[in-house]
């Protein structure tokens, strides 16, 4: 089993009187047979975290892995930029994003 903690903070004043952040915890299960990367997160958890991104916002994932964050962005209608050093994982992410978008010819 895997458990991760996320801490969010800001220095100085918040941008508005009613900041957009989440309380509590989120739990989701990713079966080992579906895991394509050692640190892959369930898409449902990522979608919950991405709810704070404003409409029209862009999400940057500098460690894209299998592309789970990108898939969550596609499902939420957010723009996504993913960077992955490993050619093997970049290919996996590309295939996952193609499937999520339903566009086989999306990537060159």
Secondary structure, 3 states (H helix, E strand, C coil): CCCCCCCCCCCCCCCCCCCCCCCCCCCCCCCHHHCCCCCCCCHHHHHHHHCCCCCCCEEEECCCCCCHHHHHHHHHCCEEEECCCCHHHHHHHHHHHHHHHCCCCCCC
